[in-house]
Amino acid sequence: MSDAAVSLTSMDFHPRPTAGTAKPWAFPAPQRGTLSNGLTVLRCHRPGQQVVAVEVFLAAPLDAEPAGLDGVATIMARALSEGTAEHTAEEFAAELERCGATLDAHADHPGVRVSLEVPVSRLPKALGLLAEALIAPAFLESEIERLVRNRLDEIPHETANPSRRAAKQLSKELFPADSRVSRPRQGTEETVAAIDAAAVRAFFEAYVRPSTATAVVVGDLTDVDLDKVLAETLGAWTGEPAEPRPMPPITADDTGRVVIVDRPGAVQTQLLIGRIGPDRHAGVWPAQVLGTYCLGGTLTSRLDRVLREEKGYTYGVRAFAQVLRSDAEGNGASMLAISGSVDTPNTGPALDDLWKVLRTLAAEGLTDAERETAVQNLVGVAPLKYETAASVAGTLADQVEQHLPDDYQAQLYARLAETGTVEATAAVVNAFPVDRLVTVLVGDAAQIEEPVRALGIGEVTVVTG
């Protein structure tokens, strides 16, 4: 025996590692409190998360925008980081950079969200800057004019984008013209052009106040006296108490029909098929989430299996539900939709096969294997999905703006795991009935109109692109 062989046989090897016991996981539960100025605060201690995420929800919904000024909430949100009474825009940006912080804001139907991320060691300074933006925003005429010009420059690019154009058309088709949800979230060229600094300040003063706002703070708060920090920053924000604005009812016409937005020469057709459904307060929501995921939530879903893998029409098709607005009584609504793109010559065959998938689903139902895969993907990956403080803070803020209890997300995962195949099937079939879907196609009408009309899935109308 060689010396090498002797040396190997005489070595002591470490035992092969074995898998440890899985630790139970649940979505983090926040602590809820209220500052002296009426600001609601949700805090969530996440050991090891050295980058703290802060989400502030302002109850300034889009339906509160004055007539003819659609987009003023968006301009206001963007202006919150454009300088204050103490700092110019350049100085404010430099102060944030010195903190290693990022500050963003956007407006949507429920209200305005302001998002801050910062290393925990710089949290007091960054929260002070955030408070400064809410207490004394500058709203200078020159800055508002620049933001308006920027927004006007964006609109043609959005119109040229097929998916954005399809979304705009679907909202216009589904909802009555006098409903804010029927119109672009960030306004049109006409309404944005009418916005000035006075309009922005008036909207801010009417709807932005601590008594109707909520701040979510998530991260490693071990060495942070958060009560003191909040009292010295966001706690200094004042405003007259007010009740949140009541939500107007959302109604829609989902009579089955097809609208083609004509794009002559387009080599692809953008599909967006939708209707409205319940919001997250509805008891059917978990089953609908599960069933919709089986239909079009991943590469292994029914739609992808047929339209992508078998037929090669598309790179992917997705089915989803997006909450539009909710109130505390659960009177809100969500957009239920199927989205994707296909090559122009196969637009008719692709829609035909998509409808066959929906009809087969209604006739035969989901399989237990599909349901099991969906549960594993939705529930099993949750610990990875919520590894960052920002993802936890964003979800908690979603719950706030949709008037959901603080333990909603944790309960949702439990419900998903308990939902059976039959229940998921019924929910997704009810969500996407073949005769109650509004189909928007952005593509070359000369090539796709007749094949689509021959399918008999609803009256076909062509509009200019």
N, C-alpha and C positions, 0 to 999 in steps of 0.2 A: 504494500500500500504506500502511495506517495506521501511525502510530507504534507502536501496541500490537503489530501483527503483526510489525513489524521487530524489536521488542524480544524477542518470543517466539522468532523464528527465530534470533536471535543468542545465545540462552542456551545454556549447556553443562549438559546433564542428566546426573545420576549414572546409571551403568549399572544396569539392573534386577538386583536381588539374585537369586542362585540358591541352591538348597538345598545345604547342606554335606554332607560325607560322614558317614553314620550311624556313631556310635561304638558299638562292641560293648558289650553290657551283660550282666552276670551277677549273680545274687544275691550280696550281700556275704559274703565268707568271714571268719569270726571267728577270733581267736586264743584258744586254750584254755590255761588254767593252773589252778593250785591254790594257795590260800593255806595258811599254816602250820596253820590250824585245820581244814583238810580241805575248806573251801568251794571248790567248782569255780567258776571265773570264765571267762565268754566275753566278750571285748571286741571291739568293731568300730568302727574309726575311720572316721567319715563327715564329710569336710571340708565345712564350711558349715553343718552341723547344730548350731546354737547351743543348741538345747534338747536336753538329754541324756535318754535314756530308760533306765530301769533296771527289769529284771524279775527278781524272785527267785522261784524255784520251790522250794516246800517239799514234801517227799515225805510228805505227811499225807493219804493218800487217803480217800475217803468210806467205803470198805469197812472201814477201821480204826475207824470210830466205834463206841463200845460199843452193845450191844443196848439198844434203847429210847431212844437219844439221837441219832437221826438229826437232823442240823442243827447238831450241836456244832461241826463244822469251819467252818461258815458263821459262827456266832456268834464263834468264835475269830478268824477272819479279820477280821471287822468290828471286833473289839475291839483289834486291833493298833494302830489309830490313835486309841484312846480313852484315851490317857494312859499314862504310864510311871512308874517309880519316881522319876524326876527332875521330870517335868512332869505337871500335871493335863491333862485332855482339852482344856480351853480354852487352856492354855499351849502344849500340843503343836500345836494347830491354828494358834495365832498364830505360832509359830516357823516352821511350814511356809509360812504366808502371807508372812512376811517374806523367805523365800527365793524367793518366786514359784513354789513347788513344789506339786504335787498328789500325794497318796498314796492309793491304792485297793488293796483286796484282795478276793478272792473264792475260794470253794472249789468244786471240781468233782471228778469221779471220780478223775482222776490225782493230785490234790493241791491245795495252796493256792498261789495266785499273788499276789504283792505287786508293785504297779506304781508306779513313781515317775517323774515328769517334772519337770525343773528346768533353768533356764538354766545353762550350763556354768560361769559365773563363781561360782555358788552351789553347785556340786556337792559340795564337801567338807562344807559345813554340812548339806546335805540328806541325804547318805549317813550322816552322823553321827546324824541323827534317825532314819533308817531302822534303823541298827544299834541305837540305843537301844530302839526298839520290839521288836526281836527278842531283845535281851539281857535287858531288864527290863520286860516289859509289866506294866501294873498289874493288869488283870483284877479291878477293884473290884466288889464285890457289887452296888452301886447301878448301875454302868454295865452290867454283864451283865444285870441285871433290866430295864433300859431297852431294851437291844438285843433281849432276848427279847420284850418287849411290842411293839416295833416289828415284829419278824418275825411275831408272831401277828396283828398288824393287816394285814400284807401278804397273808396266806394267803387270806382271803375274796375279796380283789380278784383274786388269781391264779385262783382257782376260777371266778370270774365271767367271766374272759377266755377266749373260746372256743379260741384257739390254745394257751394254756397248759393248759387242761383236756384238750384232745385229746392233747397230749404226755404228760401224766400218765397218761392211760388207755392210750395205746399202750405205754408202758413196763411198765405193770401187766399188759397182755395178753401181751407178748412174753416176758418174763423170769419165772423162778420166783420165788415170793414171798420165799424166803430169800436171794435175790440182791439186793445193795444197788442195782444198776442198775434194779431194778423199782420202786423207791420214789423219791419226790421228792428231788431233790438237796439242797434246803434244809430238809428235814424236814416233818413233819405237825404239826397243832395239838397232838396228844397228845405227840409226842416233843419238840417245841420247848419246850412248857410244863414239861418235866421237867429242862431244862438250867439249871444254876446255875454260879456262879463256880468252885466246886471241880471240876466236870466239865470246864469249859473249861481250867483250869490243868492238870488231869491229862492231857488230850489234848495240850496244848501240850508238856508235859514229856516225854511218851512219844514224840512223833514229830517235833518241830521241833528240829533240830540242824544245825550247819554241814556235818558230814560227809556228809549225804544231801541237801544243798541245792545249788542252782546259782544264781549271779547273772549276769545278762546286762547289759552296759553298752554302749550305742550312742550315738554322737554325735561332734562335733568335739573330739577329745582332744589337739589340737596343743599347747596350753599347759598340759596337765594331767599332773602326775606321778601317774598312776593307781595305780601300785604303792604309792606312799607313802600316797595317800588311802585306798586299800582297806585297807592294813595298819593304819591308824589308826582305821578305822571298822568295817567288816564283819569285819576281821581280829581284832578284839577280842572277837568273839562266840565263846563256848566251849560245849562240850557233849561228852558221851560218844560215841565212835564207834559206829556201828551200821550194819548192812546194811539196804538198802531192804526194805520189806515185800513178800513175794512176792504176785503178783496171782492171785486165784482165777480159775478158768476162767469164761468167759462162755458160757452156753448160752441158746437161745431156741426157742420154738415158733412158727414162721411158717406154720402151716397156714392156708390161705386162709379168712378169715371176716370178718364185719362186726359191729362193735359201735356201736350208736347211743346216745350220751349225750343223754338227752331234755331238751330246752329248749323247753317249750310256748310257742308264739307266736313263736319265733325267725323272723326274716325272711330269715336266711341260714343256710347249713349250712357249718360248718368241716370241711374234709377233711384227714385225715392218714393216709397210706397208707404202710406201712413193713414192714421186715424187717431182719435184721442181715446184714452182709457183712464182708469182710476189712478189716484196718487198712492203714496206709501201708507196712508192711513187705512186703506182697504184691506180686509182680511185675505183677499185673493192675491195680494202682491207677492208673497214668497213663492207661491205656486206659479205665478206668472213669470217671475224671474227665472225659475228653474226651467219651465217649459220654453221660454223664449231663448234661453241659452242652448237648449237642445236643438231648437230650430235654426238659430244662426249666430251662436255666440263664440264659435271657435272653428278652427280648420276641420274638425271632425263632425261639425254640425250637418244637419240634413241639407241645408241649402248649399253649403260648400261641397258636400259630397257629390251632389248632382251637377250643379252648375260649374264648379271648378274642376273636380277630379274626373268626373265621368264625361262631361261635355266640353270642357275647356273654354267656356264662354267668358270667363272672368278670372281675375286674380283673387277675388274674394267677395263674399256677400255677407252682410251682418244684419241681424235683427236685434232691436234694443228698445228700451223704454226710458224716456227722459222726462223727469218731472218738470212741469212748467211753473206751477205755483200751487201752494197749499195754504190752508188756514187751519186754525186750531180745531175746527169742527170737521175737518176732513173733506171739505168741499172743493178741493183742488182737482187738477187733471194732469195727465202725463201725455206725451207724444209717443205713440207706439209706431215703430217704423222698421222698414227693411231697406237697406241702402247698399249700393254697389255700382259697378260700371261694367259694360259688356261691349264687344266690338260691334260696330254699326250693323253689318249684314246679319248678325245673329240676335238682334234685339227682339224680334218677334218670337223666334224659337226659345230664347232664354226666358221671356215672360211666360210663354206657354208652359215650359217646364217648371217655372217657379210656382205657377198656379196649380200644377199637378202635384207638387210637393205639399202645398197647403191642403188640397183635397184629399190626398192620401193620408196625411196626418189626421184629418178629421175623421176619415173612415176607419183607419186602423190603429191610431193612437201611437204614443211613444213606446219604446221598449224599456224593460227594466235596466238593460245594459246602458242605454242612453241616459236614463235618469241617474244611474250610479256614477257614470263618468262626469256628468254635470255637477253632482254634489261634491265629488272629489276635487274638481277644478275650482268650484266657487268657495267651498268651505275649507278645503285642504290647503289652499295657497294663501289664505287670509293672513297668517302670521308673517309671511313674506311681504304681502301687499302693504302691511301697516308697520314696516320696520322703521320708517322715518317719522319724525315728529310732524312734518308737514302733512303727510297722508292722514295721520290721526286727527290733526287740527282741522283739516279740510272736511273730513267726514263729520266731525262734531259740529262744525259750522253749517254743513248741509242740514243736519238734524234741527238746528236752531231755526234756520230760515224756513223749514218745512213744518215747524211746530210739532216735532216728534219728541218723545221722551228721551232722556239721556242714555237709557240702556237699549235704545231701539236697535242699533247695529248688532249688539250681542244677541238680542232676541231673534233678529232676522236669521243669523247663522244657525241658531238652534232650530228655527222653523224650517229652514231649507233642508237640514239633515233629516227632519221628521216627515217631510212632504213625500207622498207616494207618487207612483207613476200615473195612476188614474187621475189624481188631482192636478198634477202638472199638465197632463194632456188636455183636460177640460179648460184649464186657464189659458193655455196658448191658443187653443182652437177658438175660444171666445175672443181672444185679443186680436186675432187676424182672420176674421170671417171673409171668405172669398168674394162676397157680394157687397161688402161695406169697406172697401179700400180705395183711397184716392191715390192714383198713380201719376207721378210727375216724371217726365222723360226729358232730359236736356240733350238734344241731338239733332241730326239732320232729318227734318220732317219729310223731305222728298223721298227719302229711302225707308223710313220706318213707319210712316203714317198708315199705309195700307196694310202691311203685315200685322200691325197692332190692332187696327180696326177689325180685322178678320178674326181676332181671338174672342171677341164678344165679351170683354171684361168691363165694358162700360162705354158711355158716350165719349168720343174722342174730339178734343178741341186743340187747335194749334194757335200759339201766341208767339209774338216776336221775342227774340232772345235778348 
